[in-house]
Amino acid sequence: MENVNQIAQKVIAWMKGTENFTSDQAPDVVNQLILYARINHTLWIFLSAAIVFACYKIFKYCLKNIGQNIKFKEETLYDIIMTISAILGVIFFIFACNSIESSLQAWFMPKVYVLEYFKDFMN
């Protein structure tokens, strides 16, 4: 029984120590979370914009060459490439818009961003 009391006291002491550590480190953790979100969303915006631009250029190139005298197989290939680039362009445009919204929230409303992050984390 004496052993159980000692273990319980050690666990309680550890929990009290952890509580102080958590409360001391919480502001730094929140700042790191906000900084990470800002950088992450900004990088995704630029990457998505680059992919959308590349898809636009590929689509435009295929559209220009599809009207020339080319073989049927090449024309079919151009059609497939145009379709894929259009679909990817739309997908990454939507992704960029979503990243812009999240980035704006992390830059201009960091408290709201953190609250929503923890709400999503708890679910």
N, CA, C and O atoms as CSV, one atom per row, in Angstrom:
chain,resi,resn,atom,element,x,y,z
A,1,MET,N,N,0.821,-1.185,0.000
A,1,MET,CA,C,0.000,0.000,0.000
A,1,MET,C,C,0.869,1.254,0.000
A,1,MET,O,O,0.536,2.259,-0.628
A,2,GLU,N,N,1.971,1.175,0.706
A,2,GLU,CA,C,2.908,2.297,0.788
A,2,GLU,C,C,3.483,2.595,-0.596
A,2,GLU,O,O,3.664,3.756,-0.963
A,3,ASN,N,N,3.763,1.558,-1.345
A,3,ASN,CA,C,4.287,1.711,-2.709
A,3,ASN,C,C,3.297,2.430,-3.611
A,3,ASN,O,O,3.682,3.289,-4.404
A,4,VAL,N,N,2.022,2.080,-3.492
A,4,VAL,CA,C,0.979,2.687,-4.306
A,4,VAL,C,C,0.874,4.176,-3.997
A,4,VAL,O,O,0.703,4.993,-4.902
A,5,ASN,N,N,0.975,4.526,-2.716
A,5,ASN,CA,C,0.918,5.941,-2.337
A,5,ASN,C,C,2.103,6.713,-2.911
A,5,ASN,O,O,1.942,7.843,-3.371
A,6,GLN,N,N,3.267,6.121,-2.886
A,6,GLN,CA,C,4.453,6.788,-3.434
A,6,GLN,C,C,4.323,6.975,-4.938
A,6,GLN,O,O,4.664,8.031,-5.471
A,7,ILE,N,N,3.836,5.960,-5.611
A,7,ILE,CA,C,3.647,6.057,-7.064
A,7,ILE,C,C,2.598,7.113,-7.378
A,7,ILE,O,O,2.779,7.907,-8.301
A,8,ALA,N,N,1.509,7.133,-6.627
A,8,ALA,CA,C,0.449,8.122,-6.851
A,8,ALA,C,C,0.994,9.529,-6.629
A,8,ALA,O,O,0.672,10.439,-7.394
A,9,GLN,N,N,1.797,9.721,-5.615
A,9,GLN,CA,C,2.390,11.040,-5.355
A,9,GLN,C,C,3.339,11.451,-6.476
A,9,GLN,O,O,3.371,12.618,-6.865
A,10,LYS,N,N,4.099,10.513,-6.989
A,10,LYS,CA,C,5.007,10.817,-8.106
A,10,LYS,C,C,4.216,11.199,-9.359
A,10,LYS,O,O,4.593,12.118,-10.085
A,11,VAL,N,N,3.118,10.482,-9.603
A,11,VAL,CA,C,2.289,10.789,-10.765
A,11,VAL,C,C,1.659,12.169,-10.616
A,11,VAL,O,O,1.620,12.938,-11.576
A,12,ILE,N,N,1.169,12.485,-9.433
A,12,ILE,CA,C,0.571,13.805,-9.189
A,12,ILE,C,C,1.618,14.900,-9.358
A,12,ILE,O,O,1.339,15.938,-9.956
A,13,ALA,N,N,2.817,14.676,-8.837
A,13,ALA,CA,C,3.897,15.661,-8.983
A,13,ALA,C,C,4.266,15.838,-10.459
A,13,ALA,O,O,4.506,16.956,-10.916
A,14,TRP,N,N,4.307,14.742,-11.188
A,14,TRP,CA,C,4.614,14.815,-12.616
A,14,TRP,C,C,3.532,15.591,-13.366
A,14,TRP,O,O,3.842,16.396,-14.244
A,15,MET,N,N,2.267,15.352,-13.023
A,15,MET,CA,C,1.166,16.057,-13.684
A,15,MET,C,C,1.232,17.555,-13.389
A,15,MET,O,O,0.988,18.370,-14.279
A,16,LYS,N,N,1.555,17.919,-12.165
A,16,LYS,CA,C,1.682,19.340,-11.836
A,16,LYS,C,C,2.832,19.971,-12.604
A,16,LYS,O,O,2.722,21.099,-13.084
A,17,GLY,N,N,3.925,19.249,-12.718
A,17,GLY,CA,C,5.069,19.745,-13.485
A,17,GLY,C,C,4.748,19.885,-14.963
A,17,GLY,O,O,5.188,20.839,-15.604
A,18,THR,N,N,4.002,18.963,-15.500
A,18,THR,CA,C,3.609,19.015,-16.907
A,18,THR,C,C,2.663,20.182,-17.153
A,18,THR,O,O,2.737,20.836,-18.193
A,19,GLU,N,N,1.781,20.443,-16.205
A,19,GLU,CA,C,0.843,21.551,-16.350
A,19,GLU,C,C,1.601,22.880,-16.458
A,19,GLU,O,O,1.262,23.727,-17.284
A,20,ASN,N,N,2.616,23.054,-15.628
A,20,ASN,CA,C,3.420,24.280,-15.690
A,20,ASN,C,C,4.179,24.355,-17.009
A,20,ASN,O,O,4.268,25.419,-17.623
A,21,PHE,N,N,4.723,23.230,-17.438
A,21,PHE,CA,C,5.459,23.213,-18.702
A,21,PHE,C,C,4.538,23.573,-19.855
A,21,PHE,O,O,4.903,24.373,-20.716
A,22,THR,N,N,3.347,22.988,-19.878
A,22,THR,CA,C,2.392,23.251,-20.954
A,22,THR,C,C,1.964,24.709,-20.970
A,22,THR,O,O,1.925,25.330,-22.033
A,23,SER,N,N,1.647,25.257,-19.822
A,23,SER,CA,C,1.225,26.652,-19.777
A,23,SER,C,C,2.367,27.597,-20.105
A,23,SER,O,O,2.131,28.668,-20.665
A,24,ASP,N,N,3.597,27.233,-19.771
A,24,ASP,CA,C,4.749,28.071,-20.105
A,24,ASP,C,C,5.062,28.034,-21.593
A,24,ASP,O,O,5.470,29.042,-22.169
A,25,GLN,N,N,4.874,26.880,-22.214
A,25,GLN,CA,C,5.260,26.709,-23.610
A,25,GLN,C,C,4.130,27.021,-24.591
A,25,GLN,O,O,4.378,27.107,-25.794
A,26,ALA,N,N,2.910,27.190,-24.116
A,26,ALA,CA,C,1.768,27.402,-25.007
A,26,ALA,C,C,1.935,28.606,-25.925
A,26,ALA,O,O,1.660,28.468,-27.117
A,27,PRO,N,N,2.364,29.775,-25.460
A,27,PRO,CA,C,2.517,30.910,-26.389
A,27,PRO,C,C,3.521,30.634,-27.504
A,27,PRO,O,O,3.296,31.016,-28.653
A,28,ASP,N,N,4.620,29.975,-27.170
A,28,ASP,CA,C,5.618,29.656,-28.194
A,28,ASP,C,C,5.077,28.654,-29.202
A,28,ASP,O,O,5.345,28.769,-30.398
A,29,VAL,N,N,4.325,27.682,-28.735
A,29,VAL,CA,C,3.734,26.681,-29.627
A,29,VAL,C,C,2.734,27.344,-30.571
A,29,VAL,O,O,2.701,27.033,-31.762
A,30,VAL,N,N,1.923,28.252,-30.043
A,30,VAL,CA,C,0.940,28.952,-30.874
A,30,VAL,C,C,1.651,29.812,-31.918
A,30,VAL,O,O,1.238,29.837,-33.077
A,31,ASN,N,N,2.713,30.516,-31.525
A,31,ASN,CA,C,3.472,31.324,-32.490
A,31,ASN,C,C,4.086,30.462,-33.583
A,31,ASN,O,O,4.071,30.842,-34.753
A,32,GLN,N,N,4.624,29.311,-33.213
A,32,GLN,CA,C,5.196,28.404,-34.211
A,32,GLN,C,C,4.116,27.867,-35.138
A,32,GLN,O,O,4.349,27.734,-36.340
A,33,LEU,N,N,2.949,27.559,-34.610
A,33,LEU,CA,C,1.838,27.070,-35.423
A,33,LEU,C,C,1.409,28.125,-36.438
A,33,LEU,O,O,1.180,27.807,-37.605
A,34,ILE,N,N,1.301,29.374,-36.000
A,34,ILE,CA,C,0.900,30.457,-36.906
A,34,ILE,C,C,1.966,30.687,-37.973
A,34,ILE,O,O,1.637,30.855,-39.147
A,35,LEU,N,N,3.234,30.696,-37.579
A,35,LEU,CA,C,4.321,30.884,-38.545
A,35,LEU,C,C,4.334,29.763,-39.576
A,35,LEU,O,O,4.491,30.018,-40.770
A,36,TYR,N,N,4.168,28.527,-39.122
A,36,TYR,CA,C,4.123,27.394,-40.041
A,36,TYR,C,C,2.955,27.524,-41.010
A,36,TYR,O,O,3.111,27.278,-42.207
A,37,ALA,N,N,1.787,27.910,-40.502
A,37,ALA,CA,C,0.602,28.039,-41.360
A,37,ALA,C,C,0.820,29.123,-42.409
A,37,ALA,O,O,0.463,28.939,-43.572
A,38,ARG,N,N,1.398,30.239,-42.012
A,38,ARG,CA,C,1.647,31.320,-42.961
A,38,ARG,C,C,2.583,30.867,-44.080
A,38,ARG,O,O,2.306,31.091,-45.259
A,39,ILE,N,N,3.670,30.241,-43.711
A,39,ILE,CA,C,4.644,29.796,-44.718
A,39,ILE,C,C,4.054,28.687,-45.581
A,39,ILE,O,O,4.202,28.708,-46.802
A,40,ASN,N,N,3.395,27.730,-44.963
A,40,ASN,CA,C,2.832,26.590,-45.691
A,40,ASN,C,C,1.801,27.049,-46.721
A,40,ASN,O,O,1.866,26.651,-47.884
A,41,HIS,N,N,0.855,27.881,-46.302
A,41,HIS,CA,C,-0.185,28.322,-47.227
A,41,HIS,C,C,0.384,29.217,-48.327
A,41,HIS,O,O,-0.058,29.146,-49.473
A,42,THR,N,N,1.348,30.048,-47.988
A,42,THR,CA,C,1.959,30.915,-48.999
A,42,THR,C,C,2.704,30.083,-50.050
A,42,THR,O,O,2.610,30.362,-51.245
A,43,LEU,N,N,3.436,29.073,-49.606
A,43,LEU,CA,C,4.132,28.208,-50.565
A,43,LEU,C,C,3.147,27.462,-51.457
A,43,LEU,O,O,3.387,27.321,-52.656
A,44,TRP,N,N,2.037,26.981,-50.886
A,44,TRP,CA,C,1.036,26.278,-51.689
A,44,TRP,C,C,0.370,27.215,-52.700
A,44,TRP,O,O,0.001,26.790,-53.795
A,45,ILE,N,N,0.219,28.485,-52.333
A,45,ILE,CA,C,-0.345,29.451,-53.282
A,45,ILE,C,C,0.574,29.587,-54.490
A,45,ILE,O,O,0.123,29.520,-55.633
A,46,PHE,N,N,1.871,29.779,-54.228
A,46,PHE,CA,C,2.816,29.946,-55.331
A,46,PHE,C,C,2.955,28.669,-56.166
A,46,PHE,O,O,3.034,28.739,-57.392
A,47,LEU,N,N,2.984,27.513,-55.513
A,47,LEU,CA,C,3.082,26.253,-56.248
A,47,LEU,C,C,1.829,26.033,-57.100
A,47,LEU,O,O,1.935,25.635,-58.260
A,48,SER,N,N,0.663,26.285,-56.545
A,48,SER,CA,C,-0.579,26.122,-57.301
A,48,SER,C,C,-0.651,27.094,-58.465
A,48,SER,O,O,-1.091,26.730,-59.555
A,49,ALA,N,N,-0.219,28.330,-58.238
A,49,ALA,CA,C,-0.221,29.318,-59.323
A,49,ALA,C,C,0.723,28.891,-60.445
A,49,ALA,O,O,0.402,29.056,-61.622
A,50,ALA,N,N,1.876,28.348,-60.089
A,50,ALA,CA,C,2.817,27.876,-61.115
A,50,ALA,C,C,2.226,26.712,-61.907
A,50,ALA,O,O,2.383,26.654,-63.127
A,51,ILE,N,N,1.557,25.795,-61.235
A,51,ILE,CA,C,0.942,24.653,-61.927
A,51,ILE,C,C,-0.200,25.124,-62.821
A,51,ILE,O,O,-0.345,24.636,-63.941
A,52,VAL,N,N,-1.010,26.062,-62.343
A,52,VAL,CA,C,-2.101,26.599,-63.169
A,52,VAL,C,C,-1.530,27.291,-64.403
A,52,VAL,O,O,-2.052,27.122,-65.504
A,53,PHE,N,N,-0.469,28.062,-64.228
A,53,PHE,CA,C,0.162,28.737,-65.357
A,53,PHE,C,C,0.723,27.724,-66.363
A,53,PHE,O,O,0.562,27.895,-67.572
A,54,ALA,N,N,1.381,26.667,-65.862
A,54,ALA,CA,C,1.915,25.631,-66.748
A,54,ALA,C,C,0.781,24.917,-67.495
A,54,ALA,O,O,0.907,24.640,-68.688
A,55,CYS,N,N,-0.305,24.624,-66.814
A,55,CYS,CA,C,-1.451,23.983,-67.472
A,55,CYS,C,C,-2.037,24.890,-68.541
A,55,CYS,O,O,-2.428,24.417,-69.608
A,56,TYR,N,N,-2.102,26.181,-68.268
A,56,TYR,CA,C,-2.605,27.138,-69.256
A,56,TYR,C,C,-1.706,27.153,-70.486
A,56,TYR,O,O,-2.198,27.138,-71.614
A,57,LYS,N,N,-0.382,27.183,-70.276
A,57,LYS,CA,C,0.554,27.205,-71.402
A,57,LYS,C,C,0.463,25.915,-72.224
A,57,LYS,O,O,0.493,25.963,-73.454
A,58,ILE,N,N,0.354,24.782,-71.565
A,58,ILE,CA,C,0.228,23.502,-72.270
A,58,ILE,C,C,-1.074,23.466,-73.068
A,58,ILE,O,O,-1.083,23.042,-74.224
A,59,PHE,N,N,-2.168,23.908,-72.455
A,59,PHE,CA,C,-3.463,23.947,-73.135
A,59,PHE,C,C,-3.388,24.846,-74.367
A,59,PHE,O,O,-3.865,24.480,-75.441
A,60,LYS,N,N,-2.788,26.018,-74.204
A,60,LYS,CA,C,-2.676,26.972,-75.308
A,60,LYS,C,C,-1.803,26.406,-76.438
A,60,LYS,O,O,-2.123,26.576,-77.614
A,61,TYR,N,N,-0.706,25.738,-76.081
A,61,TYR,CA,C,0.184,25.140,-77.086
A,61,TYR,C,C,-0.555,24.049,-77.870
A,61,TYR,O,O,-0.479,24.001,-79.098
A,62,CYS,N,N,-1.262,23.186,-77.158
A,62,CYS,CA,C,-1.999,22.105,-77.826
A,62,CYS,C,C,-3.115,22.666,-78.702
A,62,CYS,O,O,-3.351,22.160,-79.799
A,63,LEU,N,N,-3.792,23.690,-78.239
A,63,LEU,CA,C,-4.870,24.301,-79.003
A,63,LEU,C,C,-4.337,24.926,-80.292
A,63,LEU,O,O,-4.993,24.868,-81.332
A,64,LYS,N,N,-3.157,25.519,-80.221
A,64,LYS,CA,C,-2.546,26.133,-81.390
A,64,LYS,C,C,-2.129,25.075,-82.414
A,64,LYS,O,O,-2.274,25.283,-83.618
A,65,ASN,N,N,-1.617,23.953,-81.938
A,65,ASN,CA,C,-1.097,22.919,-82.836
A,65,ASN,C,C,-2.152,21.943,-83.333
A,65,ASN,O,O,-1.907,21.208,-84.289
A,66,ILE,N,N,-3.318,21.922,-82.704
A,66,ILE,CA,C,-4.327,20.937,-83.085
A,66,ILE,C,C,-4.952,21.268,-84.447
A,66,ILE,O,O,-5.459,20.374,-85.124
A,67,GLY,N,N,-4.921,22.519,-84.846
A,67,GLY,CA,C,-5.522,22.899,-86.123
A,67,GLY,C,C,-4.593,22.684,-87.310
A,67,GLY,O,O,-5.040,22.771,-88.454
A,68,GLN,N,N,-3.344,22.413,-87.076
A,68,GLN,CA,C,-2.389,22.220,-88.165
A,68,GLN,C,C,-2.532,20.815,-88.742
A,68,GLN,O,O,-3.238,19.966,-88.198
A,69,ASN,N,N,-1.850,20.599,-89.847
A,69,ASN,CA,C,-1.897,19.281,-90.502
A,69,ASN,C,C,-1.084,18.277,-89.691
A,69,ASN,O,O,0.130,18.161,-89.862
A,70,ILE,N,N,-1.756,17.569,-88.823
A,70,ILE,CA,C,-1.095,16.532,-88.029
A,70,ILE,C,C,-1.879,15.241,-88.170
A,70,ILE,O,O,-3.033,15.229,-88.596
A,71,LYS,N,N,-1.225,14.171,-87.803
A,71,LYS,CA,C,-1.860,12.855,-87.897
A,71,LYS,C,C,-2.965,12.724,-86.852
A,71,LYS,O,O,-3.001,13.455,-85.863
A,72,PHE,N,N,-3.856,11.780,-87.097
A,72,PHE,CA,C,-4.992,11.555,-86.202
A,72,PHE,C,C,-4.518,11.175,-84.793
A,72,PHE,O,O,-5.090,11.630,-83.802
A,73,LYS,N,N,-3.469,10.337,-84.705
A,73,LYS,CA,C,-2.963,9.903,-83.398
A,73,LYS,C,C,-2.426,11.095,-82.605
A,73,LYS,O,O,-2.645,11.193,-81.398
A,74,GLU,N,N,-1.729,11.992,-83.284
A,74,GLU,CA,C,-1.200,13.168,-82.607
A,74,GLU,C,C,-2.327,14.098,-82.171
A,74,GLU,O,O,-2.260,14.707,-81.103
A,75,GLU,N,N,-3.360,14.204,-83.001
A,75,GLU,CA,C,-4.503,15.052,-82.652
A,75,GLU,C,C,-5.219,14.494,-81.425
A,75,GLU,O,O,-5.639,15.249,-80.549
A,76,THR,N,N,-5.355,13.167,-81.367
A,76,THR,CA,C,-5.972,12.543,-80.198
A,76,THR,C,C,-5.122,12.770,-78.956
A,76,THR,O,O,-5.646,13.028,-77.872
A,77,LEU,N,N,-3.809,12.674,-79.122
A,77,LEU,CA,C,-2.907,12.923,-78.002
A,77,LEU,C,C,-3.038,14.367,-77.523
A,77,LEU,O,O,-3.065,14.622,-76.319
A,78,TYR,N,N,-3.119,15.306,-78.455
A,78,TYR,CA,C,-3.303,16.711,-78.081
A,78,TYR,C,C,-4.634,16.911,-77.341
A,78,TYR,O,O,-4.705,17.668,-76.373
A,79,ASP,N,N,-5.678,16.228,-77.802
A,79,ASP,CA,C,-6.973,16.330,-77.119
A,79,ASP,C,C,-6.878,15.820,-75.680
A,79,ASP,O,O,-7.409,16.435,-74.755
A,80,ILE,N,N,-6.200,14.698,-75.510
A,80,ILE,CA,C,-6.047,14.124,-74.169
A,80,ILE,C,C,-5.231,15.062,-73.282
A,80,ILE,O,O,-5.601,15.305,-72.134
A,81,ILE,N,N,-4.135,15.585,-73.800
A,81,ILE,CA,C,-3.295,16.493,-73.026
A,81,ILE,C,C,-4.065,17.762,-72.675
A,81,ILE,O,O,-3.956,18.263,-71.556
A,82,MET,N,N,-4.845,18.286,-73.623
A,82,MET,CA,C,-5.644,19.481,-73.346
A,82,MET,C,C,-6.667,19.220,-72.242
A,82,MET,O,O,-6.866,20.057,-71.362
A,83,THR,N,N,-7.306,18.069,-72.292
A,83,THR,CA,C,-8.304,17.727,-71.283
A,83,THR,C,C,-7.661,17.597,-69.903
A,83,THR,O,O,-8.174,18.126,-68.917
A,84,ILE,N,N,-6.546,16.892,-69.846
A,84,ILE,CA,C,-5.849,16.712,-68.562
A,84,ILE,C,C,-5.364,18.049,-68.019
A,84,ILE,O,O,-5.512,18.326,-66.829
A,85,SER,N,N,-4.790,18.876,-68.878
A,85,SER,CA,C,-4.284,20.169,-68.398
A,85,SER,C,C,-5.424,21.074,-67.945
A,85,SER,O,O,-5.270,21.824,-66.981
A,86,ALA,N,N,-6.565,21.014,-68.627
A,86,ALA,CA,C,-7.712,21.824,-68.204
A,86,ALA,C,C,-8.236,21.354,-66.845
A,86,ALA,O,O,-8.534,22.176,-65.978
A,87,ILE,N,N,-8.348,20.060,-66.659
A,87,ILE,CA,C,-8.836,19.520,-65.382
A,87,ILE,C,C,-7.870,19.855,-64.252
A,87,ILE,O,O,-8.291,20.313,-63.189
A,88,LEU,N,N,-6.568,19.629,-64.479
A,88,LEU,CA,C,-5.575,19.947,-63.447
A,88,LEU,C,C,-5.537,21.444,-63.161
A,88,LEU,O,O,-5.385,21.854,-62.010
A,89,GLY,N,N,-5.673,22.255,-64.198
A,89,GLY,CA,C,-5.682,23.698,-64.002
A,89,GLY,C,C,-6.824,24.139,-63.120
A,89,GLY,O,O,-6.633,24.962,-62.225
A,90,VAL,N,N,-8.019,23.601,-63.357
A,90,VAL,CA,C,-9.179,23.949,-62.541
A,90,VAL,C,C,-8.997,23.461,-61.102
A,90,VAL,O,O,-9.294,24.192,-60.157
A,91,ILE,N,N,-8.514,22.242,-60.935
A,91,ILE,CA,C,-8.309,21.687,-59.588
A,91,ILE,C,C,-7.314,22.540,-58.806
A,91,ILE,O,O,-7.575,22.903,-57.660
A,92,PHE,N,N,-6.178,22.860,-59.417
A,92,PHE,CA,C,-5.171,23.641,-58.703
A,92,PHE,C,C,-5.581,25.102,-58.535
A,92,PHE,O,O,-5.112,25.761,-57.607
A,93,PHE,N,N,-6.445,25.625,-59.409
A,93,PHE,CA,C,-6.975,26.966,-59.203
A,93,PHE,C,C,-7.857,26.995,-57.967
A,93,PHE,O,O,-7.771,27.922,-57.162
A,94,ILE,N,N,-8.704,25.987,-57.812
A,94,ILE,CA,C,-9.559,25.889,-56.620
A,94,ILE,C,C,-8.699,25.714,-55.375
A,94,ILE,O,O,-8.971,26.316,-54.336
A,95,PHE,N,N,-7.660,24.886,-55.482
A,95,PHE,CA,C,-6.754,24.677,-54.353
A,95,PHE,C,C,-6.041,25.977,-53.982
A,95,PHE,O,O,-5.859,26.264,-52.799
A,96,ALA,N,N,-5.637,26.763,-54.979
A,96,ALA,CA,C,-4.981,28.043,-54.721
A,96,ALA,C,C,-5.939,29.000,-54.023
A,96,ALA,O,O,-5.542,29.706,-53.096
A,97,CYS,N,N,-7.191,29.032,-54.457
A,97,CYS,CA,C,-8.184,29.898,-53.805
A,97,CYS,C,C,-8.381,29.503,-52.349
A,97,CYS,O,O,-8.479,30.366,-51.476
A,98,ASN,N,N,-8.439,28.215,-52.087
A,98,ASN,CA,C,-8.574,27.732,-50.717
A,98,ASN,C,C,-7.339,28.097,-49.889
A,98,ASN,O,O,-7.466,28.482,-48.727
A,99,SER,N,N,-6.162,27.980,-50.472
A,99,SER,CA,C,-4.938,28.339,-49.761
A,99,SER,C,C,-4.870,29.834,-49.501
A,99,SER,O,O,-4.359,30.261,-48.466
A,100,ILE,N,N,-5.382,30.632,-50.431
A,100,ILE,CA,C,-5.406,32.083,-50.225
A,100,ILE,C,C,-6.298,32.411,-49.029
A,100,ILE,O,O,-5.935,33.232,-48.185
A,101,GLU,N,N,-7.459,31.772,-48.958
A,101,GLU,CA,C,-8.367,32.016,-47.841
A,101,GLU,C,C,-7.708,31.633,-46.519
A,101,GLU,O,O,-7.783,32.388,-45.550
A,102,SER,N,N,-7.071,30.481,-46.471
A,102,SER,CA,C,-6.410,30.032,-45.242
A,102,SER,C,C,-5.223,30.916,-44.900
A,102,SER,O,O,-4.979,31.211,-43.729
A,103,SER,N,N,-4.485,31.339,-45.917
A,103,SER,CA,C,-3.327,32.205,-45.681
A,103,SER,C,C,-3.760,33.563,-45.144
A,103,SER,O,O,-3.141,34.089,-44.219
A,104,LEU,N,N,-4.810,34.130,-45.712
A,104,LEU,CA,C,-5.312,35.413,-45.217
A,104,LEU,C,C,-5.759,35.295,-43.761
A,104,LEU,O,O,-5.536,36.196,-42.952
A,105,GLN,N,N,-6.387,34.177,-43.449
A,105,GLN,CA,C,-6.820,33.973,-42.076
A,105,GLN,C,C,-5.620,33.853,-41.140
A,105,GLN,O,O,-5.642,34.407,-40.041
A,106,ALA,N,N,-4.578,33.142,-41.555
A,106,ALA,CA,C,-3.395,32.997,-40.711
A,106,ALA,C,C,-2.642,34.319,-40.565
A,106,ALA,O,O,-2.043,34.571,-39.519
A,107,TRP,N,N,-2.662,35.160,-41.591
A,107,TRP,CA,C,-1.956,36.442,-41.536
A,107,TRP,C,C,-2.727,37.498,-40.766
A,107,TRP,O,O,-2.144,38.223,-39.960
A,108,PHE,N,N,-4.030,37.598,-41.002
A,108,PHE,CA,C,-4.791,38.720,-40.463
A,108,PHE,C,C,-5.670,38.371,-39.268
A,108,PHE,O,O,-6.074,39.262,-38.520
A,109,MET,N,N,-5.969,37.098,-39.078
A,109,MET,CA,C,-6.781,36.677,-37.936
A,109,MET,C,C,-6.147,35.444,-37.283
A,109,MET,O,O,-6.747,34.369,-37.284
A,110,PRO,N,N,-4.943,35.592,-36.726
A,110,PRO,CA,C,-4.254,34.408,-36.202
A,110,PRO,C,C,-4.984,33.726,-35.042
A,110,PRO,O,O,-4.906,32.506,-34.899
A,111,LYS,N,N,-5.687,34.493,-34.219
A,111,LYS,CA,C,-6.409,33.868,-33.102
A,111,LYS,C,C,-7.547,32.994,-33.607
A,111,LYS,O,O,-7.772,31.896,-33.099
A,112,VAL,N,N,-8.260,33.487,-34.606
A,112,VAL,CA,C,-9.339,32.697,-35.198
A,112,VAL,C,C,-8.765,31.448,-35.868
A,112,VAL,O,O,-9.341,30.364,-35.777
A,113,TYR,N,N,-7.612,31.614,-36.548
A,113,TYR,CA,C,-6.977,30.466,-37.199
A,113,TYR,C,C,-6.619,29.393,-36.170
A,113,TYR,O,O,-6.874,28.209,-36.386
A,114,VAL,N,N,-6.029,29.814,-35.057
A,114,VAL,CA,C,-5.630,28.853,-34.023
A,114,VAL,C,C,-6.864,28.168,-33.437
A,114,VAL,O,O,-6.854,26.956,-33.221
A,115,LEU,N,N,-7.922,28.933,-33.180
A,115,LEU,CA,C,-9.143,28.322,-32.642
A,115,LEU,C,C,-9.732,27.296,-33.613
A,115,LEU,O,O,-10.142,26.211,-33.201
A,116,GLU,N,N,-9.772,27.639,-34.892
A,116,GLU,CA,C,-10.289,26.686,-35.874
A,116,GLU,C,C,-9.367,25.477,-36.032
A,116,GLU,O,O,-9.832,24.356,-36.239
A,117,TYR,N,N,-8.071,25.711,-35.933
A,117,TYR,CA,C,-7.117,24.599,-36.011
A,117,TYR,C,C,-7.360,23.615,-34.866
A,117,TYR,O,O,-7.422,22.406,-35.086
A,118,PHE,N,N,-7.497,24.134,-33.645
A,118,PHE,CA,C,-7.725,23.248,-32.506
A,118,PHE,C,C,-9.107,22.601,-32.555
A,118,PHE,O,O,-9.280,21.474,-32.090
A,119,LYS,N,N,-10.101,23.315,-33.122
A,119,LYS,CA,C,-11.433,22.719,-33.285
A,119,LYS,C,C,-11.343,21.529,-34.239
A,119,LYS,O,O,-11.898,20.463,-33.971
A,120,ASP,N,N,-10.633,21.723,-35.359
A,120,ASP,CA,C,-10.459,20.611,-36.316
A,120,ASP,C,C,-9.620,19.494,-35.712
A,120,ASP,O,O,-9.848,18.316,-35.988
A,121,PHE,N,N,-8.651,19.869,-34.891
A,121,PHE,CA,C,-7.779,18.882,-34.260
A,121,PHE,C,C,-8.563,18.016,-33.273
A,121,PHE,O,O,-8.310,16.816,-33.162
A,122,MET,N,N,-9.510,18.618,-32.563
A,122,MET,CA,C,-10.287,17.878,-31.576
A,122,MET,C,C,-11.296,16.938,-32.238
A,122,MET,O,O,-11.682,15.928,-31.649
A,123,ASN,N,N,-11.724,17.266,-33.462
A,123,ASN,CA,C,-12.690,16.400,-34.160
A,123,ASN,C,C,-11.974,15.286,-34.773
A,123,ASN,O,O,-12.590,14.434,-35.412
